Amino acid sequence: MIDHTGIAVADFDKAKNFYDATMGALGASLMMTVPKEYTGGLNVVGYGRDHPSYWLREGGEPGPGRHIAFTASNRAMVDAFYAAAMAAGGRDNGAPGLRPHYHLNYYGAFVFDPDGNNIEAVCHRPE
């Protein structure tokens, strides 16, 4: 249903390093850097698997209160996301595990990114 989304970040380089690591663990990568002549001089990049679907934008109003969940193909991918996020400076908000109170096969991991956004990887497959 959602084609793409994005967030504002306070420290672009710190956020980019965090998402370079975490997106790779989910099979995604940096796919596009928008030329600054189109962004008013701000850094803007897009991550995705087959097209840019998650965007970081320098400046604006970053911070807590935002929750974004990324799909993972399997539970090992959720585990890899969590490990990469923690190694890249993320803060724990829920280690990988089953969340049966959400759904029987809901396996997820939650971290806070450098701006305090609640970022999640989730797999709905039984394994």
A tleap script that builds the chain and sets N, CA, C and O, in Angstrom:
source leaprc.protein.ff14SB
mol = sequence {
  NMET ILE ASP HIE THR GLY ILE ALA VAL ALA
  ASP PHE ASP LYS ALA LYS ASN PHE TYR ASP
  ALA THR MET GLY ALA LEU GLY ALA SER LEU
  MET MET THR VAL PRO LYS GLU TYR THR GLY
  GLY LEU ASN VAL VAL GLY TYR GLY ARG ASP
  HIE PRO SER TYR TRP LEU ARG GLU GLY GLY
  GLU PRO GLY PRO GLY ARG HIE ILE ALA PHE
  THR ALA SER ASN ARG ALA MET VAL ASP ALA
  PHE TYR ALA ALA ALA MET ALA ALA GLY GLY
  ARG ASP ASN GLY ALA PRO GLY LEU ARG PRO
  HIE TYR HIE LEU ASN TYR TYR GLY ALA PHE
  VAL PHE ASP PRO ASP GLY ASN ASN ILE GLU
  ALA VAL CYS HIE ARG PRO CGLU
}
set mol.1.N position { 0.804 -1.183 0.000 }
set mol.1.CA position { 0.000 0.000 0.000 }
set mol.1.C position { 0.856 1.260 0.000 }
set mol.1.O position { 0.502 2.228 -0.673 }
set mol.2.N position { 1.956 1.284 0.722 }
set mol.2.CA position { 2.814 2.471 0.750 }
set mol.2.C position { 3.896 2.315 -0.314 }
set mol.2.O position { 4.611 1.313 -0.333 }
set mol.3.N position { 4.016 3.292 -1.186 }
set mol.3.CA position { 5.039 3.268 -2.231 }
set mol.3.C position { 6.387 3.721 -1.688 }
set mol.3.O position { 7.417 3.116 -1.986 }
set mol.4.N position { 6.379 4.779 -0.896 }
set mol.4.CA position { 7.615 5.257 -0.288 }
set mol.4.C position { 7.292 6.177 0.888 }
set mol.4.O position { 6.183 6.697 1.008 }
set mol.5.N position { 8.281 6.361 1.741 }
set mol.5.CA position { 8.153 7.251 2.889 }
set mol.5.C position { 9.530 7.807 3.201 }
set mol.5.O position { 10.531 7.335 2.663 }
set mol.6.N position { 9.585 8.796 4.057 }
set mol.6.CA position { 10.865 9.381 4.408 }
set mol.6.C position { 10.801 10.101 5.731 }
set mol.6.O position { 9.727 10.390 6.259 }
set mol.7.N position { 11.981 10.384 6.255 }
set mol.7.CA position { 12.092 11.095 7.519 }
set mol.7.C position { 13.149 12.189 7.414 }
set mol.7.O position { 14.049 12.123 6.576 }
set mol.8.N position { 13.028 13.186 8.270 }
set mol.8.CA position { 14.048 14.214 8.417 }
set mol.8.C position { 15.047 13.736 9.466 }
set mol.8.O position { 14.673 13.057 10.423 }
set mol.9.N position { 16.310 14.091 9.286 }
set mol.9.CA position { 17.350 13.699 10.238 }
set mol.9.C position { 18.163 14.917 10.653 }
set mol.9.O position { 18.392 15.824 9.854 }
set mol.10.N position { 18.598 14.929 11.910 }
set mol.10.CA position { 19.354 16.067 12.441 }
set mol.10.C position { 20.809 16.049 11.986 }
set mol.10.O position { 21.344 17.079 11.578 }
set mol.11.N position { 21.450 14.884 12.054 }
set mol.11.CA position { 22.852 14.728 11.654 }
set mol.11.C position { 22.862 13.778 10.459 }
set mol.11.O position { 22.810 12.559 10.630 }
set mol.12.N position { 22.927 14.327 9.272 }
set mol.12.CA position { 22.778 13.532 8.062 }
set mol.12.C position { 23.821 12.420 7.965 }
set mol.12.O position { 23.469 11.278 7.670 }
set mol.13.N position { 25.099 12.730 8.206 }
set mol.13.CA position { 26.148 11.718 8.071 }
set mol.13.C position { 25.965 10.575 9.067 }
set mol.13.O position { 26.134 9.408 8.713 }
set mol.14.N position { 25.624 10.903 10.298 }
set mol.14.CA position { 25.394 9.875 11.318 }
set mol.14.C position { 24.213 8.991 10.925 }
set mol.14.O position { 24.290 7.766 11.025 }
set mol.15.N position { 23.129 9.606 10.482 }
set mol.15.CA position { 21.944 8.845 10.072 }
set mol.15.C position { 22.248 7.984 8.847 }
set mol.15.O position { 21.834 6.827 8.783 }
set mol.16.N position { 22.963 8.541 7.885 }
set mol.16.CA position { 23.294 7.788 6.674 }
set mol.16.C position { 24.132 6.565 7.016 }
set mol.16.O position { 23.888 5.484 6.481 }
set mol.17.N position { 25.111 6.714 7.892 }
set mol.17.CA position { 25.931 5.571 8.307 }
set mol.17.C position { 25.073 4.504 8.970 }
set mol.17.O position { 25.256 3.315 8.712 }
set mol.18.N position { 24.140 4.915 9.822 }
set mol.18.CA position { 23.235 3.974 10.493 }
set mol.18.C position { 22.389 3.224 9.474 }
set mol.18.O position { 22.284 1.999 9.543 }
set mol.19.N position { 21.783 3.940 8.528 }
set mol.19.CA position { 20.912 3.292 7.553 }
set mol.19.C position { 21.688 2.510 6.494 }
set mol.19.O position { 21.173 1.525 5.966 }
set mol.20.N position { 22.901 2.922 6.175 }
set mol.20.CA position { 23.741 2.100 5.292 }
set mol.20.C position { 23.904 0.709 5.893 }
set mol.20.O position { 23.819 -0.287 5.174 }
set mol.21.N position { 24.138 0.628 7.200 }
set mol.21.CA position { 24.347 -0.657 7.874 }
set mol.21.C position { 23.047 -1.436 8.021 }
set mol.21.O position { 23.012 -2.633 7.733 }
set mol.22.N position { 21.990 -0.787 8.459 }
set mol.22.CA position { 20.755 -1.526 8.739 }
set mol.22.C position { 20.024 -1.942 7.471 }
set mol.22.O position { 19.451 -3.030 7.429 }
set mol.23.N position { 20.028 -1.125 6.458 }
set mol.23.CA position { 19.339 -1.486 5.219 }
set mol.23.C position { 20.033 -2.662 4.534 }
set mol.23.O position { 19.370 -3.518 3.948 }
set mol.24.N position { 21.359 -2.706 4.605 }
set mol.24.CA position { 22.094 -3.833 4.036 }
set mol.24.C position { 21.691 -5.154 4.669 }
set mol.24.O position { 21.615 -6.176 3.986 }
set mol.25.N position { 21.433 -5.137 5.976 }
set mol.25.CA position { 21.014 -6.351 6.675 }
set mol.25.C position { 19.641 -6.826 6.216 }
set mol.25.O position { 19.297 -7.994 6.395 }
set mol.26.N position { 18.853 -5.924 5.622 }
set mol.26.CA position { 17.513 -6.269 5.140 }
set mol.26.C position { 17.467 -6.491 3.628 }
set mol.26.O position { 16.390 -6.609 3.044 }
set mol.27.N position { 18.634 -6.546 3.007 }
set mol.27.CA position { 18.682 -6.768 1.565 }
set mol.27.C position { 18.410 -5.526 0.752 }
set mol.27.O position { 18.138 -5.616 -0.446 }
set mol.28.N position { 18.478 -4.366 1.381 }
set mol.28.CA position { 18.264 -3.092 0.694 }
set mol.28.C position { 19.582 -2.324 0.658 }
set mol.28.O position { 20.543 -2.697 1.331 }
set mol.29.N position { 19.622 -1.262 -0.119 }
set mol.29.CA position { 20.842 -0.462 -0.211 }
set mol.29.C position { 20.497 0.965 -0.608 }
set mol.29.O position { 19.364 1.276 -0.978 }
set mol.30.N position { 21.498 1.814 -0.521 }
set mol.30.CA position { 21.369 3.187 -1.002 }
set mol.30.C position { 21.198 3.123 -2.516 }
set mol.30.O position { 22.061 2.593 -3.216 }
set mol.31.N position { 20.102 3.655 -3.018 }
set mol.31.CA position { 19.816 3.554 -4.447 }
set mol.31.C position { 19.868 4.888 -5.171 }
set mol.31.O position { 20.023 4.928 -6.392 }
set mol.32.N position { 19.740 5.988 -4.422 }
set mol.32.CA position { 19.692 7.274 -5.106 }
set mol.32.C position { 20.136 8.395 -4.178 }
set mol.32.O position { 19.756 8.446 -3.008 }
set mol.33.N position { 20.944 9.284 -4.723 }
set mol.33.CA position { 21.291 10.535 -4.067 }
set mol.33.C position { 20.739 11.643 -4.951 }
set mol.33.O position { 21.117 11.771 -6.115 }
set mol.34.N position { 19.851 12.434 -4.392 }
set mol.34.CA position { 19.228 13.505 -5.176 }
set mol.34.C position { 20.212 14.668 -5.280 }
set mol.34.O position { 20.725 15.125 -4.259 }
set mol.35.N position { 20.486 15.154 -6.487 }
set mol.35.CA position { 21.389 16.296 -6.637 }
set mol.35.C position { 20.880 17.501 -5.833 }
set mol.35.O position { 19.686 17.801 -5.819 }
set mol.36.N position { 21.819 18.181 -5.166 }
set mol.36.CA position { 21.447 19.285 -4.281 }
set mol.36.C position { 20.748 20.433 -5.000 }
set mol.36.O position { 20.040 21.217 -4.366 }
set mol.37.N position { 20.935 20.545 -6.315 }
set mol.37.CA position { 20.235 21.617 -7.025 }
set mol.37.C position { 18.720 21.388 -7.045 }
set mol.37.O position { 17.959 22.310 -7.337 }
set mol.38.N position { 18.282 20.163 -6.734 }
set mol.38.CA position { 16.847 19.854 -6.686 }
set mol.38.C position { 16.293 19.846 -5.265 }
set mol.38.O position { 15.088 19.683 -5.071 }
set mol.39.N position { 17.169 20.022 -4.264 }
set mol.39.CA position { 16.733 19.903 -2.873 }
set mol.39.C position { 16.933 21.174 -2.061 }
set mol.39.O position { 16.766 21.171 -0.842 }
set mol.40.N position { 17.291 22.259 -2.737 }
set mol.40.CA position { 17.573 23.485 -1.999 }
set mol.40.C position { 18.869 23.406 -1.220 }
set mol.40.O position { 19.039 24.104 -0.220 }
set mol.41.N position { 19.793 22.556 -1.673 }
set mol.41.CA position { 21.096 22.429 -1.037 }
set mol.41.C position { 21.161 21.409 0.080 }
set mol.41.O position { 22.197 21.277 0.731 }
set mol.42.N position { 20.079 20.685 0.316 }
set mol.42.CA position { 20.057 19.693 1.388 }
set mol.42.C position { 20.454 18.312 0.871 }
set mol.42.O position { 20.267 18.000 -0.305 }
set mol.43.N position { 20.996 17.499 1.755 }
set mol.43.CA position { 21.291 16.105 1.440 }
set mol.43.C position { 20.000 15.300 1.482 }
set mol.43.O position { 19.255 15.369 2.459 }
set mol.44.N position { 19.733 14.539 0.428 }
set mol.44.CA position { 18.562 13.656 0.354 }
set mol.44.C position { 19.004 12.371 -0.339 }
set mol.44.O position { 19.573 12.407 -1.430 }
set mol.45.N position { 18.733 11.224 0.313 }
set mol.45.CA position { 19.074 9.926 -0.264 }
set mol.45.C position { 17.897 8.967 -0.114 }
set mol.45.O position { 17.066 9.112 0.781 }
set mol.46.N position { 17.847 7.974 -1.023 }
set mol.46.CA position { 16.791 6.978 -0.992 }
set mol.46.C position { 17.342 5.568 -0.935 }
set mol.46.O position { 18.279 5.232 -1.660 }
set mol.47.N position { 16.761 4.737 -0.072 }
set mol.47.CA position { 17.137 3.332 0.088 }
set mol.47.C position { 16.011 2.445 -0.418 }
set mol.47.O position { 14.845 2.840 -0.400 }
set mol.48.N position { 16.361 1.249 -0.868 }
set mol.48.CA position { 15.335 0.309 -1.286 }
set mol.48.C position { 15.923 -1.005 -1.732 }
set mol.48.O position { 17.134 -1.223 -1.692 }
set mol.49.N position { 15.022 -1.883 -2.162 }
set mol.49.CA position { 15.431 -3.176 -2.708 }
set mol.49.C position { 15.381 -3.145 -4.231 }
set mol.49.O position { 16.330 -3.576 -4.887 }
set mol.50.N position { 14.301 -2.650 -4.795 }
set mol.50.CA position { 14.200 -2.551 -6.252 }
set mol.50.C position { 13.942 -1.125 -6.719 }
set mol.50.O position { 14.089 -0.831 -7.905 }
set mol.51.N position { 13.565 -0.251 -5.823 }
set mol.51.CA position { 13.439 1.184 -6.103 }
set mol.51.C position { 13.559 1.930 -4.775 }
set mol.51.O position { 13.296 1.340 -3.727 }
set mol.52.N position { 13.943 3.198 -4.784 }
set mol.52.CA position { 14.057 3.926 -3.525 }
set mol.52.C position { 12.678 4.059 -2.872 }
set mol.52.O position { 11.761 4.641 -3.450 }
set mol.53.N position { 12.548 3.520 -1.679 }
set mol.53.CA position { 11.259 3.575 -1.003 }
set mol.53.C position { 11.349 4.166 0.397 }
set mol.53.O position { 10.325 4.455 1.017 }
set mol.54.N position { 12.567 4.349 0.900 }
set mol.54.CA position { 12.766 4.946 2.215 }
set mol.54.C position { 13.779 6.074 2.077 }
set mol.54.O position { 14.927 5.845 1.696 }
set mol.55.N position { 13.351 7.287 2.386 }
set mol.55.CA position { 14.140 8.485 2.122 }
set mol.55.C position { 14.597 9.163 3.402 }
set mol.55.O position { 13.845 9.262 4.372 }
set mol.56.N position { 15.846 9.631 3.390 }
set mol.56.CA position { 16.376 10.480 4.459 }
set mol.56.C position { 16.555 11.873 3.902 }
set mol.56.O position { 17.063 12.059 2.797 }
set mol.57.N position { 16.129 12.852 4.685 }
set mol.57.CA position { 16.278 14.250 4.283 }
set mol.57.C position { 16.945 15.013 5.413 }
set mol.57.O position { 16.510 14.954 6.563 }
set mol.58.N position { 17.999 15.724 5.073 }
set mol.58.CA position { 18.712 16.549 6.031 }
set mol.58.C position { 17.814 17.693 6.498 }
set mol.58.O position { 17.108 18.305 5.696 }
set mol.59.N position { 17.846 17.972 7.783 }
set mol.59.CA position { 17.109 19.114 8.319 }
set mol.59.C position { 15.653 18.799 8.591 }
set mol.59.O position { 15.220 17.651 8.489 }
set mol.60.N position { 14.916 19.815 8.934 }
set mol.60.CA position { 13.509 19.599 9.241 }
set mol.60.C position { 13.319 19.230 10.690 }
set mol.60.O position { 14.114 19.613 11.548 }
set mol.61.N position { 12.261 18.481 10.966 }
set mol.61.CA position { 11.926 18.128 12.336 }
set mol.61.C position { 12.097 16.630 12.583 }
set mol.61.O position { 11.150 15.861 12.418 }
set mol.62.N position { 13.311 16.211 12.980 }
set mol.62.CA position { 13.514 14.795 13.284 }
set mol.62.C position { 13.013 14.488 14.683 }
set mol.62.O position { 12.659 15.391 15.442 }
set mol.63.N position { 12.986 13.228 15.009 }
set mol.63.CA position { 12.764 12.893 16.400 }
set mol.63.C position { 11.801 11.783 16.691 }
set mol.63.O position { 11.254 11.144 15.792 }
set mol.64.N position { 11.604 11.563 17.988 }
set mol.64.CA position { 10.787 10.458 18.459 }
set mol.64.C position { 9.321 10.594 18.047 }
set mol.64.O position { 8.860 11.652 17.619 }
set mol.65.N position { 8.623 9.493 18.192 }
set mol.65.CA position { 7.207 9.482 17.851 }
set mol.65.C position { 6.921 8.842 16.511 }
set mol.65.O position { 5.769 8.548 16.195 }
set mol.66.N position { 7.950 8.623 15.725 }
set mol.66.CA position { 7.768 7.986 14.425 }
set mol.66.C position { 8.109 6.505 14.546 }
set mol.66.O position { 9.070 6.132 15.218 }
set mol.67.N position { 7.321 5.675 13.897 }
set mol.67.CA position { 7.570 4.233 13.894 }
set mol.67.C position { 7.507 3.745 12.454 }
set mol.67.O position { 6.536 3.991 11.738 }
set mol.68.N position { 8.556 3.053 12.048 }
set mol.68.CA position { 8.630 2.504 10.697 }
set mol.68.C position { 9.048 1.049 10.805 }
set mol.68.O position { 10.050 0.734 11.446 }
set mol.69.N position { 8.279 0.152 10.177 }
set mol.69.CA position { 8.593 -1.276 10.195 }
set mol.69.C position { 8.956 -1.727 8.782 }
set mol.69.O position { 8.219 -1.481 7.828 }
set mol.70.N position { 10.095 -2.385 8.670 }
set mol.70.CA position { 10.568 -2.911 7.397 }
set mol.70.C position { 10.336 -4.419 7.356 }
set mol.70.O position { 10.551 -5.109 8.352 }
set mol.71.N position { 9.901 -4.927 6.213 }
set mol.71.CA position { 9.679 -6.365 6.084 }
set mol.71.C position { 11.013 -7.096 5.946 }
set mol.71.O position { 11.947 -6.624 5.298 }
set mol.72.N position { 11.063 -8.244 6.569 }
set mol.72.CA position { 12.214 -9.137 6.460 }
set mol.72.C position { 11.720 -10.463 5.889 }
set mol.72.O position { 10.626 -10.919 6.222 }
set mol.73.N position { 12.520 -11.073 5.037 }
set mol.73.CA position { 12.134 -12.329 4.391 }
set mol.73.C position { 12.124 -13.512 5.341 }
set mol.73.O position { 11.400 -14.485 5.131 }
set mol.74.N position { 12.941 -13.421 6.396 }
set mol.74.CA position { 13.032 -14.524 7.348 }
set mol.74.C position { 13.507 -13.981 8.694 }
set mol.74.O position { 13.902 -12.821 8.810 }
set mol.75.N position { 13.460 -14.825 9.684 }
set mol.75.CA position { 13.835 -14.406 11.034 }
set mol.75.C position { 15.322 -14.103 11.157 }
set mol.75.O position { 15.709 -13.242 11.948 }
set mol.76.N position { 16.151 -14.782 10.402 }
set mol.76.CA position { 17.590 -14.498 10.426 }
set mol.76.C position { 17.864 -13.070 9.957 }
set mol.76.O position { 18.787 -12.417 10.444 }
set mol.77.N position { 17.067 -12.596 9.019 }
set mol.77.CA position { 17.221 -11.231 8.528 }
set mol.77.C position { 16.860 -10.223 9.633 }
set mol.77.O position { 17.499 -9.177 9.751 }
set mol.78.N position { 15.851 -10.535 10.429 }
set mol.78.CA position { 15.492 -9.682 11.568 }
set mol.78.C position { 16.658 -9.633 12.548 }
set mol.78.O position { 17.032 -8.563 13.029 }
set mol.79.N position { 17.225 -10.790 12.838 }
set mol.79.CA position { 18.379 -10.856 13.748 }
set mol.79.C position { 19.554 -10.039 13.210 }
set mol.79.O position { 20.212 -9.324 13.965 }
set mol.80.N position { 19.816 -10.147 11.905 }
set mol.80.CA position { 20.926 -9.404 11.284 }
set mol.80.C position { 20.668 -7.901 11.326 }
set mol.80.O position { 21.587 -7.119 11.569 }
set mol.81.N position { 19.427 -7.496 11.091 }
set mol.81.CA position { 19.059 -6.086 11.190 }
set mol.81.C position { 19.364 -5.557 12.591 }
set mol.81.O position { 19.989 -4.508 12.742 }
set mol.82.N position { 18.925 -6.282 13.602 }
set mol.82.CA position { 19.121 -5.845 14.985 }
set mol.82.C position { 20.614 -5.727 15.308 }
set mol.82.O position { 21.050 -4.731 15.887 }
set mol.83.N position { 21.389 -6.738 14.935 }
set mol.83.CA position { 22.837 -6.713 15.189 }
set mol.83.C position { 23.496 -5.537 14.470 }
set mol.83.O position { 24.336 -4.849 15.050 }
set mol.84.N position { 23.127 -5.307 13.229 }
set mol.84.CA position { 23.699 -4.188 12.464 }
set mol.84.C position { 23.302 -2.854 13.078 }
set mol.84.O position { 24.124 -1.942 13.169 }
set mol.85.N position { 22.055 -2.736 13.497 }
set mol.85.CA position { 21.582 -1.485 14.095 }
set mol.85.C position { 22.319 -1.185 15.395 }
set mol.85.O position { 22.731 -0.049 15.633 }
set mol.86.N position { 22.484 -2.198 16.231 }
set mol.86.CA position { 23.185 -1.987 17.492 }
set mol.86.C position { 24.650 -1.626 17.253 }
set mol.86.O position { 25.196 -0.763 17.940 }
set mol.87.N position { 25.289 -2.284 16.281 }
set mol.87.CA position { 26.690 -1.994 15.962 }
set mol.87.C position { 26.859 -0.610 15.358 }
set mol.87.O position { 27.928 -0.008 15.463 }
set mol.88.N position { 25.797 -0.102 14.719 }
set mol.88.CA position { 25.868 1.207 14.058 }
set mol.88.C position { 25.392 2.345 14.960 }
set mol.88.O position { 25.206 3.466 14.488 }
set mol.89.N position { 25.198 2.075 16.231 }
set mol.89.CA position { 24.841 3.143 17.165 }
set mol.89.C position { 23.373 3.220 17.539 }
set mol.89.O position { 22.953 4.161 18.213 }
set mol.90.N position { 22.582 2.236 17.106 }
set mol.90.CA position { 21.176 2.213 17.500 }
set mol.90.C position { 21.035 1.879 18.975 }
set mol.90.O position { 21.949 1.338 19.597 }
set mol.91.N position { 19.863 2.215 19.529 }
set mol.91.CA position { 19.565 1.877 20.920 }
set mol.91.C position { 18.452 0.834 20.941 }
set mol.91.O position { 17.483 0.925 20.187 }
set mol.92.N position { 18.604 -0.147 21.804 }
set mol.92.CA position { 17.640 -1.231 21.922 }
set mol.92.C position { 16.249 -0.706 22.290 }
set mol.92.O position { 16.098 0.146 23.165 }
set mol.93.N position { 15.247 -1.237 21.603 }
set mol.93.CA position { 13.858 -0.973 21.948 }
set mol.93.C position { 13.051 -2.272 21.871 }
set mol.93.O position { 11.822 -2.242 21.810 }
set mol.94.N position { 13.744 -3.399 21.874 }
set mol.94.CA position { 13.087 -4.702 21.812 }
set mol.94.C position { 13.894 -5.665 20.973 }
set mol.94.O position { 13.852 -5.610 19.744 }
set mol.95.N position { 14.632 -6.551 21.629 }
set mol.95.CA position { 15.488 -7.509 20.929 }
set mol.95.C position { 14.658 -8.439 20.050 }
set mol.95.O position { 13.450 -8.559 20.255 }
set mol.96.N position { 15.283 -9.097 19.075 }
set mol.96.CA position { 14.560 -10.015 18.199 }
set mol.96.C position { 13.813 -11.078 18.992 }
set mol.96.O position { 14.337 -11.644 19.952 }
set mol.97.N position { 12.596 -11.334 18.577 }
set mol.97.CA position { 11.817 -12.373 19.230 }
set mol.97.C position { 10.384 -12.377 18.742 }
set mol.97.O position { 9.945 -11.487 18.015 }
set mol.98.N position { 9.663 -13.414 19.167 }
set mol.98.CA position { 8.251 -13.526 18.831 }
set mol.98.C position { 7.445 -12.511 19.635 }
set mol.98.O position { 7.739 -12.238 20.799 }
set mol.99.N position { 6.439 -11.970 18.998 }
set mol.99.CA position { 5.505 -11.041 19.645 }
set mol.99.C position { 4.094 -11.599 19.435 }
set mol.99.O position { 3.313 -11.029 18.673 }
set mol.100.N position { 3.756 -12.721 20.112 }
set mol.100.CA position { 2.464 -13.369 19.859 }
set mol.100.C position { 1.269 -12.503 20.241 }
set mol.100.O position { 0.152 -12.770 19.799 }
set mol.101.N position { 1.483 -11.478 21.049 }
set mol.101.CA position { 0.382 -10.571 21.378 }
set mol.101.C position { -0.001 -9.709 20.175 }
set mol.101.O position { -1.090 -9.135 20.155 }
set mol.102.N position { 0.883 -9.606 19.163 }
set mol.102.CA position { 0.549 -8.933 17.903 }
set mol.102.C position { -0.093 -9.912 16.929 }
set mol.102.O position { -1.162 -9.668 16.369 }
set mol.103.N position { 0.605 -11.030 16.751 }
set mol.103.CA position { 0.162 -12.063 15.810 }
set mol.103.C position { 0.990 -13.308 16.091 }
set mol.103.O position { 2.149 -13.205 16.495 }
set mol.104.N position { 0.414 -14.468 15.884 }
set mol.104.CA position { 1.068 -15.735 16.209 }
set mol.104.C position { 2.487 -15.838 15.640 }
set mol.104.O position { 3.395 -16.272 16.350 }
set mol.105.N position { 2.697 -15.455 14.390 }
set mol.105.CA position { 4.011 -15.587 13.738 }
set mol.105.C position { 4.763 -14.268 13.630 }
set mol.105.O position { 5.614 -14.127 12.751 }
set mol.106.N position { 4.480 -13.309 14.484 }
set mol.106.CA position { 5.108 -11.991 14.410 }
set mol.106.C position { 6.472 -12.060 15.094 }
set mol.106.O position { 6.559 -12.139 16.319 }
set mol.107.N position { 7.543 -12.028 14.282 }
set mol.107.CA position { 8.904 -12.057 14.801 }
set mol.107.C position { 9.535 -10.717 14.446 }
set mol.107.O position { 9.721 -10.414 13.268 }
set mol.108.N position { 9.865 -9.915 15.452 }
set mol.108.CA position { 10.363 -8.576 15.175 }
set mol.108.C position { 11.489 -8.161 16.096 }
set mol.108.O position { 11.759 -8.795 17.117 }
set mol.109.N position { 12.139 -7.077 15.705 }
set mol.109.CA position { 13.170 -6.425 16.507 }
set mol.109.C position { 12.986 -4.924 16.354 }
set mol.109.O position { 12.687 -4.432 15.266 }
set mol.110.N position { 13.166 -4.204 17.449 }
set mol.110.CA position { 12.945 -2.763 17.484 }
set mol.110.C position { 14.200 -2.049 17.965 }
set mol.110.O position { 14.836 -2.479 18.927 }
set mol.111.N position { 14.553 -0.961 17.295 }
set mol.111.CA position { 15.677 -0.126 17.716 }
set mol.111.C position { 15.293 1.342 17.532 }
set mol.111.O position { 14.433 1.678 16.718 }
set mol.112.N position { 15.943 2.197 18.297 }
set mol.112.CA position { 15.838 3.634 18.074 }
set mol.112.C position { 17.021 4.041 17.201 }
set mol.112.O position { 18.165 3.704 17.507 }
set mol.113.N position { 16.747 4.767 16.112 }
set mol.113.CA position { 17.823 5.261 15.259 }
set mol.113.C position { 18.474 6.476 15.926 }
set mol.113.O position { 18.047 6.859 17.015 }
set mol.114.N position { 19.494 7.098 15.313 }
set mol.114.CA position { 20.180 8.222 15.952 }
set mol.114.C position { 19.275 9.409 16.293 }
set mol.114.O position { 19.623 10.206 17.164 }
set mol.115.N position { 18.123 9.544 15.628 }
set mol.115.CA position { 17.204 10.638 15.922 }
set mol.115.C position { 16.057 10.230 16.828 }
set mol.115.O position { 15.164 11.034 17.094 }
set mol.116.N position { 16.066 9.002 17.302 }
set mol.116.CA position { 15.020 8.548 18.208 }
set mol.116.C position { 13.807 7.935 17.540 }
set mol.116.O position { 12.821 7.631 18.211 }
set mol.117.N position { 13.862 7.746 16.218 }
set mol.117.CA position { 12.764 7.071 15.517 }
set mol.117.C position { 12.761 5.590 15.888 }
set mol.117.O position { 13.822 4.975 15.988 }
set mol.118.N position { 11.590 5.021 16.090 }
set mol.118.CA position { 11.430 3.613 16.426 }
set mol.118.C position { 11.414 2.809 15.128 }
set mol.118.O position { 10.413 2.797 14.411 }
set mol.119.N position { 12.526 2.139 14.831 }
set mol.119.CA position { 12.694 1.405 13.583 }
set mol.119.C position { 12.599 -0.091 13.887 }
set mol.119.O position { 13.184 -0.578 14.854 }
set mol.120.N position { 11.857 -0.806 13.048 }
set mol.120.CA position { 11.602 -2.218 13.291 }
set mol.120.C position { 11.856 -3.030 12.034 }
set mol.120.O position { 11.660 -2.550 10.918 }
set mol.121.N position { 12.295 -4.263 12.228 }
set mol.121.CA position { 12.293 -5.261 11.163 }
set mol.121.C position { 11.363 -6.371 11.625 }
set mol.121.O position { 11.403 -6.781 12.785 }
set mol.122.N position { 10.514 -6.862 10.700 }
set mol.122.CA position { 9.525 -7.870 11.088 }
set mol.122.C position { 9.383 -8.936 10.012 }
set mol.122.O position { 9.407 -8.654 8.814 }
set mol.123.N position { 9.235 -10.170 10.482 }
set mol.123.CA position { 8.956 -11.310 9.607 }
set mol.123.C position { 7.674 -11.958 10.120 }
set mol.123.O position { 7.530 -12.204 11.318 }
set mol.124.N position { 6.740 -12.233 9.202 }
set mol.124.CA position { 5.464 -12.851 9.572 }
set mol.124.C position { 5.418 -14.329 9.231 }
set mol.124.O position { 4.364 -14.956 9.344 }
set mol.125.N position { 6.533 -14.891 8.818 }
set mol.125.CA position { 6.577 -16.301 8.423 }
set mol.125.C position { 6.918 -17.183 9.618 }
set mol.125.O position { 7.748 -16.813 10.449 }
set mol.126.N position { 6.289 -18.333 9.704 }
set mol.126.CA position { 6.668 -19.271 10.767 }
set mol.126.C position { 8.017 -19.917 10.448 }
set mol.126.O position { 8.258 -20.326 9.312 }
set mol.127.N position { 8.872 -20.006 11.422 }
set mol.127.CA position { 10.183 -20.643 11.193 }
set mol.127.C position { 10.648 -21.320 12.441 }
set mol.127.O position { 11.727 -21.912 12.456 }
savepdb mol mol.pdb
quit
